[in-house]
Amino acid sequence: MSSAETPMMQQYRALKSQIPKDALLFFRLGDFYELFFDDAKIGSEILDLTLTQRNGMPMCGLPFHAAEAYIARIIKAGRRIAICDQVEAPKPGQLVRREVTQIISPGSVLDGNVLAAKRNNYCAALVRGLGGKKHGLACLDLSTGEFQAGEAGGVDDVLDWLLRLDPSEIVIPSGQGQDDDWAELRKESNRLFVSHEGWAFEGETAKAALLEHLKTHSLDGFGLGCAPLGAAAAGGLIHYLAVELRRNLGHVRRITAFQRAEYLGLDPVTQRNLDLVETSREASGDATLLGAIDRTVTSGGGRLLRRWLLHPLRDRDALRQRLGAVGWWKEGEPAREQLRGHLRDIRDLERLIGRLSQGGGNARDLAALKLSLSKLPAVRAALAGIDLPRVAALRDEIVPQDDLVALLGDALVEEPPIPIKEGGMIRPGYRADLDELLAAGTEGKEWLARLQQREIERTGIKTLKIRFNQVFGYYLEVSHSQAANVPADYHRKQTTANAERFITPELKEMEGKILGAEERSRQLEYEIFLSLRQEAVARLDAIQQTARALSELDILAGWGALAQERDYVRPELTDEVEIEIEEGRHPVLEQRMLGERFIPNDATLNTAAQRLTILTGPNMAGKSTYIRQVALIALMAHLGTYVPAARARIGALDRIFTRVGANDDLSRGQSTFMVEMNETANILHHATDRSLVILDEIGRGTSTFDGLSIAWAVAEHLHDQARALTLFATHYHELTELALSRPSIQNACVAVREWNDEVIFLRKIIPGGADKSYGIQVARLAGLPPSVVERAKEVLRILEEEQLDESGKPRLSQPPKNGKNPSKKIVKEWSQFDLFKQEAS
């Protein structure tokens, strides 16, 4: 620190040293937040602000009243911000005291303009156990108070967990940040990683912090007694948010143990291939399963639905309870729409009470809370006649707050202003002492109006005005042309470009009364606001419980509307390992098709007669759609919603695996084929006899012989070793011969018809194998030049007729012999394939 620096810059450097090095310091100077040095360079680039210099020091600034919009842009850029505010009124000749009041990061932002309404914003923490074979994980949504923790295995399990929760910030213990595993996680998660004090994550220290916060003596009641790494991650996360980010965590009252065995397994590849919550192919969320089944009318319901979708249940009883409620609301449209109408009027209770409990929010938040709570009796009444265990339980969890509604209704004006220290929030008649102060201010302003008229008449200066500013208070303003007519009892205060400003003893005396009353009234309104906020926060537990119940009701009633709208049926849940679907439909594509009817199809998989289905047929015929469709219907049954089919019988699965599409990962030096093999290997290592496996075109990224060999061996392993329920879509027609040696392997194909050298896709799945790929016809439909299409036909004819040159290679560089008719044979009997045939026989 230079001795030549001003006291203010010395103060700035001292505050800067107290915050994380990567955080940008927003330093309050009057009506602006200023950034200096490197912070100014970074901030000016992100915010598109003009970068200036003073005595060689880079700086830029932004208006403090518009700070939220700028903060949102910084957060979206993945940076942290430290807010430094003036904590006392400025005094002439004195350095105003400033403090860092909060640090805002992507995982701790509360601004509704930044947060997605139907998506949680998690801050996560990771702790690696000895050897890296086990990890502790925790996540907290500061905006709602939702807190959960648990343990996972290796890096793959951690990535699975992170993809489901999609945290915007990940905290790790300092000292573990340079590890190769963490580097892999940084790359894969694509989220802000920050390091925090390593000791805060140590077992006993973290556990003690967690117990102190939860006000309990044991973690057994939360399901974390046997999860020490999960507790370590949770305790370290609490310390990070409370100490480093200076956040009030009073609304975080409970923690939920994340037990992976409770949920249907969905690894990151499966979530991506099934387009569950997002898709890389389209920006629209309507192209996802979430978009297709979301009929929620509240923000909390939307967030809970996303969590349910990424954590499908395995508990059959819980699923049957959900299905019962969905079925009731499918049939009971009047009652359902009445309930949904009430829910539409309820604001985001979780985030409202979360914001207020952290010392934030304003009078509009209290007004929104009042409006929302006033709808609770109507919601309970709409549920009164439903004799279902889950609905009855949810009804009991809704706790009306009639006295709080009445209090807020009496206290607040209909449309309160946003500022909480400028007055105008409290309804006249609520407090007699406030009414007296407001009356004094009103009477004073009426007196000013009378004074202005009297002075105009006395002086003859018709343009005379009484004005006000923060520096001089009230004053009389007279234009320069009328200055000669000013009375002798006027005292000149200031000369401006257009006018002269004066004061009088009488005016200054009344100014003191007016400003004193206004200041006292604003302070009193602020104190009343604080008391109202505290009264609301005192009901935190009940309001959070109510919000959770409303969110679940929103989902179930919305699914009832969806089932009626799309003619979905209730799936029969069994404890066997089976899938039986009649006239199943793709839940996403069916809703997006315009002017074309979706063709339904059946599906049967079980451990006895049809464990693995080999599906053949041409490109564009619908193989990928069909196998995804089966997986999505099975997944929807594990959510507890009705499904798009005429009938569905779904057994108890443990995981769903998919290998679909062609993707490379050049940043990691992996080709399309290597990615395909990595994903396939993961399936073969983890699939069990209760898993559903969806495979599309295994082995196509290499030579024909290699690809066929790999596909054959993979199919055998899934059938013989893993014994998983499998749908195997392929262009290798030779795989259909597996059914000759294994009775529980069945063949199916997509029906097509040929007409005038064109192929017509019927979109219907039928028994048996396909005899053609129709690749050239599809290439023509895609727009390949006619000359290329004709040449491809000639090459195919040469291969089919086995025209070989002297070395035994196909005569591809020569035209075919005249007079030869193309053979109907698809491929010749390769010598390599004879090995498979001999084994099969």
N, C-alpha and C positions, 0 to 999 in steps of 0.2 A: 504494500500500500504506500503510495507516494504521499509525502507530507504536504506537497503542493496541491493535492486534491481537495476539493471543497468538502465540507461536512456531509453534504447530501450524497456525494459519490462515495465517501467513506462508508456511509450508511448502506448504500447500494451494495458495495463489495461485501460487507459483513452479512447482509441478508443472502446474497448469492452463494456464500460459502456454506449456508445452512441447508441448501436444497440439493437434490441429486444433480450430478454434473450434466446430465443430458436434458434437464428441464429448462425451458425458456422462462425467464423471469419477467412477468408483466408488472412493472414498477409504477405505482399510481403517482401521478403529478397533476394535481388539480383535476381538470376534467378529462385527462388523458391517461392511458397506460403507455409507458415508454419502454422500449427495448434498447439495450446498449451493447456495444462491442460485437462479439460473435453471434449473440442472440439476435441482434438487429439484422445482421447479414442473413441469417437463416429465416427469421420472421419476414423480412421484406420479400424474400424469394417465394415463400409459401403463400403469403397474404397479398402479394402484388402491391406492397407499400413502397413509397419513395424513400430510398436510403439517403440520409444526409450525414453531415459530419460537423462536429463542433470541437475545435481545438484538436483535430485529428481523430476524434472518437466517433465511430460509426453509431448512428442512432436512427430509430424510426418510431412512430407513435400511432395510436388509434384512439378514437373517442371511447371513454369508459362506458357510456350508455349504450353503445353498439357492440360491446365486447363479446356478447354471446355468439354472434355470427362469426366473428374472427376466431374465437375459441373453437367453434365447431370445425372450422377448416384446419386448424392446427391438429386437432384430435384425429380427423380423418386422414391426415398425413402421417399418423402413427407417432406423434411426439407428445411429451408431457409438458404441462404448463404449471408454473408456480404463480399464484395470484398474491401480489403484495399490495395491501390496502392501507390507507391512512386511518389510524384507529383513534385519532383525536382531532378536534377542530383546529384549523390553522390559527396560529397566533403571530402577530407582527414581530419580526425580528427573531423568531425561534424556529428551530428545525422541527417539523411535524413528526410525531412518532409513527412509524410504519412497522407492520408485521406481515409475515407470510401467513395468510389465513387458510389457504387450502392449496393442495397440489392436485390438478386435474389430469387424469391419464385416460387412455382409451377404455380401460376396464373400470373406471370409477366415475365416468361422466353421468350427470343426472339431467342435463338439459333435454327436454322433450323434443327440441328441434334436431337433436343429434341422434337420439335413440329411435330405433324402429319400433313401432307400436306393438307389433305381433312377434317380436323376437327378443329373447333375453340378451342382456349384455353382461357376460361373465368376465370376472377377473379370476384367473386360475393360478394354482401353485402346484409345483411338482417337486418331489423329493425322491432321489434314487437310493435304493437300499444297497447293501454290500453286494458287490459283484454285478450289479445292474440287472439282476434277474427279477427284481420286484421293485415297484414304484408306489409311492404315496401320491394321491391326487386330491385336490380340493378346488371348489369353485364357488364364487359368491356373486350374485347379482345385487349390486349395491342399490339399484333403483327399486327393487322389490323386497330385498331381505332374504331371498332364497339362497340357502347355504347347503352344500352337500360335499361329502368326502368319501374316499374309499381307497382300495388298493388294486393295482393292475400288475400284470406280469412284465414282459420285456417291452422293448420300444414299440413293437407292432401293436401291442395292447394299448399302450399309451396313446399312440396315434389314433387308434379306433375311438378311444374315449374323447380325445380332443376334437375329432371330426364331428362326433355327435353333439358336443356342447358348443363348439365353435367359439371359444373365448376370444375376446379382443385384446387381451393382455395376459401374459404368462410370467409368473414370478418363480425364480429358482434361487436356491441358496448360493451365496457367493462362495467361490472355490470350486463349484461344479460347472461353471459357465463355459469352460474351454474343452470339456469332454467331447469326444467324437459323437457319442449318443445324443448329447444336447445339440451338437451342430446339425445332426440329421433332423432332429425335431424342429429346430429353427427353420430349416429349409422347407420341411413338409408342412408345418403349421401356418407359415406365412403370417405370423402375428408378432406384435411387439413382445420381445423378451427383455425382462429386467432382472437384475440381481439384487438380492436383499441380504441383510446380515445373516451369515450362516448359522450363528448361534441361536437365532430365533426359530430355526427349524430342528434343533436338536431335541431328541425325544422328550425328556422330562420338562425342559423349558417350554417347548411348544404345548405340551399337554397341560401344564400349569396355566399358561395363557388362555387356552381354550376353556378350561374348567372355570377360571375366574370370569371370563366373558359370559359363559352360559349360566353362571351362578349355580353350579352343581358340584357334587363331590366325586362323580364317576361318569364315565362315558358309556357305560354299559347300556343305559337306557336309550342312548342314541344309536346303538348298534356299532359303536367304534371301539368297544373294549378290547376286541381282538384284532384291531387294525392299527397298530402303532404307527406305521408309515402314513396312513391316511390322517391320523390325528396330528402327526408332525406337520404335514402339509397344511392342515386347517389352522393350527396354531400359528405357524409362520405367516400365513395369509392374513390372519387377524392382526398380527403385529405390523405387517407391511401397511395395511390400510389405515390402521389407527395411529401409528407412530410416524411413518414416513409420509403418508399422504394426508395426515391430520384429519381423518374422517370420523364422524360420529357414527358408531355402529349400534346404537341403542335399539334400533328396530330389528336387528338380527338376533332373534330370540331362540332359534332352534337350528339344529343341523340334522340332515338326513344321511344315513349311510347308503352309499351306492353299492349294491350287491349285484355283480354282473350276472350271476346265475339266475336272477329273477327275470331276466330279459332275453328275448330272442336275439341271438347274435347276428349283427350286421356289420361286417368289416367295411373299411373305407371304400374299397373297390365296389362292393355290393351297393352301398349307398349311392355311389356315383353312377353305376351302370343302370340302376333302377330309377334314377332321377327322383329321389325321394323328396328332397327339399330344395334342390337347385339343379340346374342343367347347364352344361357348357355349350350346348347347341343353340339355346335360345335364351334371350334375356328375360322373357316373360316367365313369371312364377306360375302361370296357368299351365305350363308344360310339365309340371311336377305332380307327384302324387299329393303333396301337401296342397297345391292349388286346386286339385280336383276334388278333394274331400273336405276342404275348409268351408264350412257354412257358419262359422262363428260370427257373432255380432259385437263382441267385446275384445279389447286388446288383450286382456288377461286370458281369455279363452283361446285366442290365437297363439299366444306364447305357450300355453299348456299343451295345445294340440301338437305343436312342433316337437315338444319334449316327448309326448306320447309316441309320435311317429318314429322317432329315432330310438325309442326304448320300448318296443312291443313287449307285451306281457306274456309270460308262460303260465301264470296262475289261471287255471281254467275257471275256478269259482268267480274270481274277480271279473274275468272276461264275460261270463254268463250274466253277471249282474249288469254290466254295461249293455250287453245285448238286450236284456229285458227292458231297460230304460229306452233304448233306441226304438225297439219295437212298439212300446207304448206310444211314443211320440210320432212314430210313423203313422199309426192309425188315428191318433187323437189330434188332428190338425187344428181345430179351434183352440184347444187348451195350449197346444204347442206355440201357435202364433201369438197368443196372448202373453205367454211367458217371454218369448223372444222380443215382443214389443217392449216389455218392461226392461229387459236386459239392455236393449238398445239405448235406453235413457241413462244407463249407469256408466259413469266415466271410469277411468283406469284407477280403481281403488288402491291396488297394490302400490303403484307409483305415486299416487297422491299422498297416501299416508307415509310412504317411504321418504318422500321429499320433505314433508312437514316434520317428520321425526328427526331429521338430520339438521334441523335448524334452518331449513330453506323454505321455499314456497312463499306464497303471498295470499292476499285476501281472496283472489279469484280461485285459488286452490281450495280454500275453505268453503267458498260458495259452491264449487263443483262437488266437494265432499258432501255438503248438505243436500244438494240435489240428488246425488247417488244414494245416500242413506235413506232418503225419503221414499225411495222405491222398494225398499226391502219388505215392508208389510205386504205390498201387492205381489211380490215374488213368492213369499211364503203362502199367500192365499192361493196362488195359481198352482201350487204343489200339493195343496191339502188333500185332494181326492185321489192321489196316486198311491196305490198300495203296493209299492215295490221297496225292498230293503235299502237299496242304494239311494234311491230318490228320497226316502224318508230320512236316511242318515244325513244327506246333504241339506235337506230342509232344516234339520235340527242344528246344523252348523252355521246357519244364517242367523246372526244376532242383531235384531233391530236396535237402533240407537235413537229412540224417539226424543229423549231429553236433549241430546246433542243437536239433533235437527232443529228442535224448537229454539235452543240457545243461539245457534248460528243464524236462524231465520230472524230472530229478534234483533240481533246485533249488526248484521251486515246489510248494506244497501244492495239493491237488486244486481247491479253491475259494478262491482268494486274496481278501482283503478289498480294497475300493476304495481306501482311504487308503494312501499309500505311505510315510508317516512314522510310522505307529503300530504297526508290527510285524505278525507273524502271517502273513507272505507266504512265508517260506522253510521248506522241509521239514526236520524234525529229521534229523540225520545228514549234512546236506550240508556243513556247516562245523563243525569241532570247537570253534573259539573262540566261535562263536555258541551252540553247545550248552552250553558252560560258563556263559556269561552267562545263558542262559535257565534253566539249572538253578539258578543262584544266585537268580534271581528267584523261581522256584518254591519252592525251599527256604525262602526268606525269608517267603513267604506262608504256608507250612506252619508256620513258627515263630510267625507272628502269630496263627494259629489256636490254637496251643498256649498262647501267652501269654494270649489272651483267656480261655480255659478256666481257666487257672491263677489269673488275677485274679478271676474270678467266685467260685472256690472260696475264695480268700484273703479277699476283702472281703464275701462273702455277697450281693453285688449281682447278682441273676440277670439283670437287664436290661442289664448293662454290655456295650458294643460297642466294637470297634476299627474306626474308620472312616478315610476319606481324602478330602481335597480338595486342589485345586491351590494354595491359599493357605497352609494350615497343615501340609500333609503328613498323616502318620498321627497319630491322637489317640484317647484313650479318652473315650467319651461316657457320661455318667451322668445319669439324669433328676433333676429338682429334688427330688423326694421322697426320693431316696437320697443326696443330697449330704452329709448328716451322717455317712454311713458311709465316705466317701472317706478312704483312708490319708494319712498326713502326707507321704509321699514323692511324692504326686501334685502337679504344679504346674498351677494353673488357667491355661488359655490363652484361653478365650472363654466368655461366657455367652450363650445363645440363649433364645428364647421358651419352649422346652420342655426344655432340658437344659443341663448344664455340660460343657465340654470340657477335658480334661487331657492333659498329656504327662509322660513320665518319662525320665530319662537313658538307661535301657536301651532304651526304645522309639525315642528319637531316634537312638541309635547304629545300631540295626538299620535304621531308615528310610534312613539314608545308604547302607548297603550295598545295600538293595533297589532304591531309586530309581536309584542309580548303575548297578547291573546292568541295570535296565530301560532306562535312557536309552542306555547303551552298546550294548545289544542292538538297540534300535530304530534307532540310527545305523548299526550294522553291517548290519542288514537293508536299510536304504536304500542303503548303498554297494553291497551285493550286487545289489540291483535295478538300480542305474545300470549296473553292469558287464554284467548280462544284457541290458539294453536296448541298450547299446553293441554287444554281440556280435550282436544281431539287426539293428541298423542297418547293421552292416558288410556284411550280405548284401543291402543295399537294391536294387542293380541286378538281381540274380538274382530276388529276390522280385517286383519290379515286372514284370519280363519274364514270370515265371510267371503272375502275376495276369492280364496281358493275354491270354496264351494260353488260360487257363482261361475267361475271359469269352467269347472267340470260340467255343471248344468248346461252351460252354453254349448259345449262340445256335443253332449249327448242329444240335446234338443236339435242342434244343427244337423247331426247325423240322421235324426228322424226325418227331418225335411229332405235331406239328400236321398234317403232310401225311398221316400215317396216320389220325389222328383224323377229319379233314375230307375225306378222299379227294381231296387236291390232286394235281396232275400237274406234271411237270417242263416248264417252258416251253422251246421251241426258240428259241435266240437267233440272230438273223441280223444281217448287216451292212447289210441293205436298210432302207428306210424303209417299214415296214409293221406292221400289227397284224391278226392273224387269230385269233379266239377262237371255239371251239365250246363251247356250253353253259356260258358263263361265269356265275359267281355273285358276288354282292356279299359280300366277305369279312367285313364287320362285321354287316350285317343278317341274313345267313344264320345266324349264331351266336346272334342275339338273338330270332329268331322262335320263338314258342311255339305249338304246335298248328297250324301252317300250313307247308306246303312251299314253299320258295323256288323260283320259276319261273326256270330258266336261259335264257339268250339268247345268240345268236351275235353277232359283230361283225367287220366287215371294213373296213379302211382301208388304202389304199396309194396310191402316187403315179401309178399307171397308170390303173386303172379306177374307183377309188372313193376320191377324195381327201377329199371332203366329203359328209357325210350330213345331210340335212334330216329331222329327227325331229318329227313332229306327233302330236297326240293330246290327250285331255282332261286336266285337272288330276287328281291322285291316281291316274293310270293307271300311273305308274312311269317317266316320261321322265327325271326327275332321277336317280333311282336307277340307271337303266341307264347314263347317260353317266358318272356317277361310278364305277360299277362297272368300266367299260372303263379309265378312268384309273388306278384302284387296281390292277388286274391288271397293267397296263403298268409301274407303279411297282414292284410286288412283284417282277417279273422283273428289274428293275434293282437289287434288293436281293440277289438270289441265292437266293431261296426258291421253293418250289413254289407254284402258283397254283390258285385255285378254278375249275376248268374241266375239260372232257373233253379238250381239246387247246388249246394256245396257241402261237402263233408270233409273237414280239415282235422287231421290228427295233430298230436303234440310234437312240434319241432323244437330243436335246440338252436339251429342256425340256418341262415340262408346264405349260400355262396353264389356268386355270378362271375363268369368270364365271358365278356361280351365286347365286341368292337376292337378296333386297331388303334393303339396309342403308342407313341414313343416317349422317351424321356431323355432328350438329348443333353440336358443340363447335367445328367448323371452318367452320360455315355452309354445309355441303354437304347437299343434299337426296338422297333415294334415287336419283333419276335422275342427279344429278351424280356420285355415287359410282360408279354403273353405267358412266357414260361415261368416267370416269377409268380404271377398271379395263379397259374395252374399249380405250381408247387405248394403255394400256401393252402390251396383247397385240399390237395392230396394229404397234406400233413395234419389238417385239422378237421376234416369232415368226419362225421360219425354216422351210425345207423339211424340217427334221428335228424339228420341234416337234409335240406333240399339244395341240390346243386343244379345250377343253370349254366350250360356251356354252349358257346356259339363259335363254330369254326376253329376248333383247336388244331394247331399244326399248320396253318396256312401261310405262316411267315417264312417258311423255308422251302426246300425242294419238295417235290411231290412225294418221293419215296420216304424222305425223312418225316415229313408231316403226317403221312398216312401211318407210319410206324408209331409215331408218338401218340396220335389220336387213338389208335387201336389199344396201345398199352394203357393209356389213361382210362379209357372206357372199362377195360378189364379190371383195373385197380379199384375204380369206384364201385363196380358191381361185386367183385369178389372179396376185396379187403375192407374198404370203408363201408360197403353195403348201404350207401346213401341213396335216397330217392333222387333220380337224375333225369334231366331232359338234356339230350345231347344233339344239338343241331349241327349238321355237317354237310359238306359237298362231297365227302369221300363216300360214295355209294357202297364201296367195298365193306364198310363197317356194318352194313345190314346183315352180313353173314355171321356176325356174332350171335344173332338170334338162333342160329342153327345148333349151337352148342350150349346155350344158356336159356332155359325156358322163361326165366323172369326178365329177359331182354325182349322188348317188342319193337317192331318197326312201324313208323308212321311217316307220312309225306303230305305235302301241300298239293292239293288237286289243281291241275292246270289243263287247259285245252289249247290245241293248235288249230289255227284257221288262216289259210292263205299266207303261210310262212310267218304268221304272227302268233304270239303266245298270250293267252288270256288267263289271268290269275283269278282263281275262284275263291281264294282265301279260306278254304275248308280243309281241315286236317282229317285225313282218312288213313285206314290201316294199310301197311305195306310200304315198300321202298320206291323212291323215284328212279326212273331209268334215264333221265336226262337232266342236265344243268341249265340248258337254255341260255347260256352265258352270252352267245353271239346275238340272240334276239334282244336280250336286255341291253347289250352294248349299243345296238341300233336305236333302241328307245332313248338311250342317254344322249344320242346325238353324234356318235362317231361318224366320220365321213363315209359315204357309201362304198368308196374304193377300199377303205380299211375293212369294212364289214365283209365285202366280197372276198378279199384276200384271206381273211380269217376263216371263212367257210372252206376255202381251198386247202388251207393248212390243216384244218380239222379233218377234211376228207383224206388227206395223205396219212394222218396219224391213224384214222380209223381203218384204212385199207392196209396199214402196215407196209407202206412203200419204203423200202430200205435201199441205201446205196451199198457200194462194195464193202464198206467198213461196218455195215450193220446199223447205221444211223438213218433216221427218217430223211427223205428227199425233200426237205423244206424249201430248198433253193430252186427246185424244178417244178413245173406244172404237173398235175396228176395225169395218169394215163387215160387216153380216150376210151370210152366204152365201159368204164368201171362205174358201178353204182355204189353210192356210199353205204357202208355197213351200218346196221342199227346198233352195233356194239358201241358201248360208251368208251371203254379203254381196253387195251390188250391185257392179257394175263401176264403181269410182270413177274419175272422170276423171283424178285424179292417178296412179292405178295404170296407166292406159292407156299412159303414157309408158314404164313398165317393159315392158309387153307388146309394145309396138312395137319396143323395142330388142331384146328377147329373140327376136322373130320375124325 
